[in-house]
Amino acid sequence: MTDKVFLSTMVKFGVESINPEGEPFNPELHEAITIYRCPIKNLIPF
């Protein structure tokens, strides 16, 4: 259910999924758009 809500929210805001498998690297599509530094030092995510 969480996945369904997430995907429907992305569609609502015009976010589209891409499938880059087999395509050459395109930095305009295949690169992270933001980086967030965690304020807690030595935090191990997950």
Biopython code that builds the backbone (N, CA, C, O; Angstrom):
import numpy as np
from Bio.PDB.StructureBuilder import StructureBuilder

atoms = [
    (1, "MET", "N", (0.819, -1.193, 0.000)),
    (1, "MET", "CA", (0.000, 0.000, 0.000)),
    (1, "MET", "C", (0.865, 1.261, 0.000)),
    (1, "MET", "O", (0.561, 2.221, -0.709)),
    (2, "THR", "N", (1.935, 1.264, 0.786)),
    (2, "THR", "CA", (2.815, 2.433, 0.836)),
    (2, "THR", "C", (3.380, 2.731, -0.548)),
    (2, "THR", "O", (3.449, 3.888, -0.962)),
    (3, "ASP", "N", (3.781, 1.689, -1.256)),
    (3, "ASP", "CA", (4.329, 1.852, -2.597)),
    (3, "ASP", "C", (3.293, 2.466, -3.533)),
    (3, "ASP", "O", (3.621, 3.343, -4.332)),
    (4, "LYS", "N", (2.065, 2.019, -3.440)),
    (4, "LYS", "CA", (0.990, 2.530, -4.297)),
    (4, "LYS", "C", (0.739, 4.015, -4.021)),
    (4, "LYS", "O", (0.560, 4.798, -4.954)),
    (5, "VAL", "N", (0.726, 4.400, -2.749)),
    (5, "VAL", "CA", (0.516, 5.807, -2.375)),
    (5, "VAL", "C", (1.688, 6.657, -2.869)),
    (5, "VAL", "O", (1.487, 7.745, -3.408)),
    (6, "PHE", "N", (2.901, 6.160, -2.685)),
    (6, "PHE", "CA", (4.091, 6.882, -3.128)),
    (6, "PHE", "C", (4.048, 7.114, -4.639)),
    (6, "PHE", "O", (4.246, 8.235, -5.107)),
    (7, "LEU", "N", (3.790, 6.049, -5.396)),
    (7, "LEU", "CA", (3.769, 6.169, -6.849)),
    (7, "LEU", "C", (2.662, 7.096, -7.334)),
    (7, "LEU", "O", (2.869, 7.869, -8.270)),
    (8, "SER", "N", (1.499, 7.028, -6.717)),
    (8, "SER", "CA", (0.404, 7.910, -7.134)),
    (8, "SER", "C", (0.725, 9.371, -6.808)),
    (8, "SER", "O", (0.325, 10.272, -7.545)),
    (9, "THR", "N", (1.441, 9.607, -5.715)),
    (9, "THR", "CA", (1.857, 10.968, -5.363)),
    (9, "THR", "C", (2.869, 11.491, -6.378)),
    (9, "THR", "O", (2.801, 12.651, -6.783)),
    (10, "MET", "N", (3.800, 10.644, -6.788)),
    (10, "MET", "CA", (4.788, 11.055, -7.788)),
    (10, "MET", "C", (4.101, 11.418, -9.104)),
    (10, "MET", "O", (4.448, 12.421, -9.727)),
    (11, "VAL", "N", (3.134, 10.613, -9.527)),
    (11, "VAL", "CA", (2.389, 10.898, -10.757)),
    (11, "VAL", "C", (1.641, 12.218, -10.629)),
    (11, "VAL", "O", (1.583, 13.003, -11.576)),
    (12, "LYS", "N", (1.071, 12.457, -9.460)),
    (12, "LYS", "CA", (0.319, 13.691, -9.207)),
    (12, "LYS", "C", (1.183, 14.933, -9.435)),
    (12, "LYS", "O", (0.693, 15.961, -9.903)),
    (13, "PHE", "N", (2.480, 14.828, -9.100)),
    (13, "PHE", "CA", (3.388, 15.963, -9.240)),
    (13, "PHE", "C", (4.217, 15.912, -10.528)),
    (13, "PHE", "O", (5.168, 16.676, -10.691)),
    (14, "GLY", "N", (3.850, 15.012, -11.435)),
    (14, "GLY", "CA", (4.500, 14.967, -12.743)),
    (14, "GLY", "C", (5.837, 14.260, -12.780)),
    (14, "GLY", "O", (6.572, 14.400, -13.757)),
    (15, "VAL", "N", (6.180, 13.497, -11.738)),
    (15, "VAL", "CA", (7.439, 12.760, -11.716)),
    (15, "VAL", "C", (7.247, 11.469, -12.503)),
    (15, "VAL", "O", (6.298, 10.723, -12.263)),
    (16, "GLU", "N", (8.152, 11.212, -13.442)),
    (16, "GLU", "CA", (8.060, 10.024, -14.276)),
    (16, "GLU", "C", (9.210, 9.075, -13.983)),
    (16, "GLU", "O", (10.324, 9.506, -13.685)),
    (17, "SER", "N", (8.935, 7.800, -14.068)),
    (17, "SER", "CA", (9.949, 6.771, -13.885)),
    (17, "SER", "C", (10.706, 6.578, -15.194)),
    (17, "SER", "O", (10.121, 6.637, -16.275)),
    (18, "ILE", "N", (12.014, 6.346, -15.087)),
    (18, "ILE", "CA", (12.803, 6.025, -16.271)),
    (18, "ILE", "C", (13.425, 4.653, -16.067)),
    (18, "ILE", "O", (13.698, 4.253, -14.936)),
    (19, "ASN", "N", (13.648, 3.939, -17.149)),
    (19, "ASN", "CA", (14.304, 2.640, -17.085)),
    (19, "ASN", "C", (15.571, 2.726, -17.927)),
    (19, "ASN", "O", (15.521, 2.522, -19.140)),
    (20, "PRO", "N", (16.714, 3.027, -17.296)),
    (20, "PRO", "CA", (17.947, 3.245, -18.043)),
    (20, "PRO", "C", (18.693, 1.959, -18.430)),
    (20, "PRO", "O", (19.782, 2.027, -19.001)),
    (21, "GLU", "N", (18.123, 0.803, -18.126)),
    (21, "GLU", "CA", (18.816, -0.458, -18.401)),
    (21, "GLU", "C", (19.143, -0.577, -19.887)),
    (21, "GLU", "O", (18.267, -0.458, -20.743)),
    (22, "GLY", "N", (20.422, -0.815, -20.173)),
    (22, "GLY", "CA", (20.871, -0.985, -21.547)),
    (22, "GLY", "C", (21.167, 0.312, -22.280)),
    (22, "GLY", "O", (21.650, 0.277, -23.411)),
    (23, "GLU", "N", (20.891, 1.450, -21.667)),
    (23, "GLU", "CA", (21.162, 2.739, -22.301)),
    (23, "GLU", "C", (22.511, 3.275, -21.824)),
    (23, "GLU", "O", (22.921, 2.985, -20.700)),
    (24, "PRO", "N", (23.209, 4.052, -22.654)),
    (24, "PRO", "CA", (24.454, 4.669, -22.192)),
    (24, "PRO", "C", (24.162, 5.692, -21.097)),
    (24, "PRO", "O", (23.071, 6.259, -21.037)),
    (25, "PHE", "N", (25.151, 5.919, -20.234)),
    (25, "PHE", "CA", (24.990, 6.864, -19.131)),
    (25, "PHE", "C", (24.675, 8.252, -19.670)),
    (25, "PHE", "O", (25.363, 8.753, -20.559)),
    (26, "ASN", "N", (23.637, 8.865, -19.128)),
    (26, "ASN", "CA", (23.246, 10.231, -19.486)),
    (26, "ASN", "C", (23.186, 11.026, -18.182)),
    (26, "ASN", "O", (22.250, 10.844, -17.404)),
    (27, "PRO", "N", (24.167, 11.909, -17.921)),
    (27, "PRO", "CA", (24.202, 12.627, -16.648)),
    (27, "PRO", "C", (22.993, 13.527, -16.405)),
    (27, "PRO", "O", (22.726, 13.906, -15.265)),
    (28, "GLU", "N", (22.262, 13.873, -17.459)),
    (28, "GLU", "CA", (21.060, 14.688, -17.267)),
    (28, "GLU", "C", (19.904, 13.871, -16.697)),
    (28, "GLU", "O", (18.981, 14.433, -16.107)),
    (29, "LEU", "N", (19.945, 12.555, -16.869)),
    (29, "LEU", "CA", (18.872, 11.686, -16.372)),
    (29, "LEU", "C", (19.301, 10.767, -15.235)),
    (29, "LEU", "O", (18.498, 10.463, -14.352)),
    (30, "HIS", "N", (20.545, 10.326, -15.245)),
    (30, "HIS", "CA", (20.984, 9.263, -14.346)),
    (30, "HIS", "C", (21.825, 9.740, -13.170)),
    (30, "HIS", "O", (22.551, 8.941, -12.578)),
    (31, "GLU", "N", (21.750, 10.986, -12.824)),
    (31, "GLU", "CA", (22.564, 11.516, -11.735)),
    (31, "GLU", "C", (21.670, 12.026, -10.609)),
    (31, "GLU", "O", (20.576, 12.536, -10.850)),
    (32, "ALA", "N", (22.152, 11.881, -9.376)),
    (32, "ALA", "CA", (21.397, 12.392, -8.227)),
    (32, "ALA", "C", (21.210, 13.897, -8.380)),
    (32, "ALA", "O", (22.096, 14.595, -8.873)),
    (33, "ILE", "N", (20.061, 14.386, -7.957)),
    (33, "ILE", "CA", (19.801, 15.820, -8.096)),
    (33, "ILE", "C", (20.030, 16.588, -6.806)),
    (33, "ILE", "O", (20.044, 17.819, -6.808)),
    (34, "THR", "N", (20.209, 15.876, -5.715)),
    (34, "THR", "CA", (20.463, 16.548, -4.447)),
    (34, "THR", "C", (21.230, 15.622, -3.508)),
    (34, "THR", "O", (21.160, 14.398, -3.621)),
    (35, "ILE", "N", (21.949, 16.225, -2.597)),
    (35, "ILE", "CA", (22.673, 15.488, -1.558)),
    (35, "ILE", "C", (22.317, 16.120, -0.226)),
    (35, "ILE", "O", (22.318, 17.344, -0.097)),
    (36, "TYR", "N", (22.018, 15.302, 0.755)),
    (36, "TYR", "CA", (21.669, 15.790, 2.084)),
    (36, "TYR", "C", (22.676, 15.246, 3.080)),
    (36, "TYR", "O", (22.842, 14.032, 3.198)),
    (37, "ARG", "N", (23.334, 16.117, 3.784)),
    (37, "ARG", "CA", (24.280, 15.700, 4.825)),
    (37, "ARG", "C", (23.526, 15.546, 6.136)),
    (37, "ARG", "O", (22.830, 16.461, 6.576)),
    (38, "CYS", "N", (23.669, 14.392, 6.751)),
    (38, "CYS", "CA", (23.011, 14.123, 8.024)),
    (38, "CYS", "C", (23.736, 14.887, 9.132)),
    (38, "CYS", "O", (24.962, 14.813, 9.221)),
    (39, "PRO", "N", (23.012, 15.614, 9.972)),
    (39, "PRO", "CA", (23.650, 16.377, 11.041)),
    (39, "PRO", "C", (24.182, 15.498, 12.177)),
    (39, "PRO", "O", (24.937, 15.977, 13.023)),
    (40, "ILE", "N", (23.803, 14.233, 12.206)),
    (40, "ILE", "CA", (24.250, 13.322, 13.267)),
    (40, "ILE", "C", (25.496, 12.591, 12.779)),
    (40, "ILE", "O", (25.434, 11.826, 11.817)),
    (41, "LYS", "N", (26.626, 12.826, 13.441)),
    (41, "LYS", "CA", (27.874, 12.189, 13.043)),
    (41, "LYS", "C", (27.829, 10.698, 13.357)),
    (41, "LYS", "O", (27.221, 10.272, 14.339)),
    (42, "ASN", "N", (28.480, 9.922, 12.511)),
    (42, "ASN", "CA", (28.618, 8.476, 12.669)),
    (42, "ASN", "C", (27.289, 7.729, 12.636)),
    (42, "ASN", "O", (27.201, 6.617, 13.156)),
    (43, "LEU", "N", (26.275, 8.304, 12.047)),
    (43, "LEU", "CA", (24.996, 7.620, 11.909)),
    (43, "LEU", "C", (25.113, 6.585, 10.800)),
    (43, "LEU", "O", (25.547, 6.903, 9.693)),
    (44, "ILE", "N", (24.734, 5.369, 11.088)),
    (44, "ILE", "CA", (24.757, 4.306, 10.094)),
    (44, "ILE", "C", (23.326, 4.116, 9.592)),
    (44, "ILE", "O", (22.481, 3.595, 10.319)),
    (45, "PRO", "N", (23.047, 4.534, 8.355)),
    (45, "PRO", "CA", (21.681, 4.386, 7.844)),
    (45, "PRO", "C", (21.336, 2.933, 7.599)),
    (45, "PRO", "O", (22.149, 2.167, 7.082)),
    (46, "PHE", "N", (20.141, 2.563, 7.970)),
    (46, "PHE", "CA", (19.606, 1.217, 7.796)),
    (46, "PHE", "C", (20.502, 0.234, 8.471)),
    (46, "PHE", "O", (20.232, -0.967, 8.445)),
]
sb = StructureBuilder()
sb.init_structure("model")
sb.init_model(0)
sb.init_chain("A")
sb.init_seg("    ")
for serial, (resi, resn, name, xyz) in enumerate(atoms, 1):
    if name == "N":
        sb.init_residue(resn, " ", resi, " ")
    sb.init_atom(name, np.array(xyz, "f"), 0.0, 1.0, " ", f" {name:<3s}", serial, name[0])
structure = sb.get_structure()
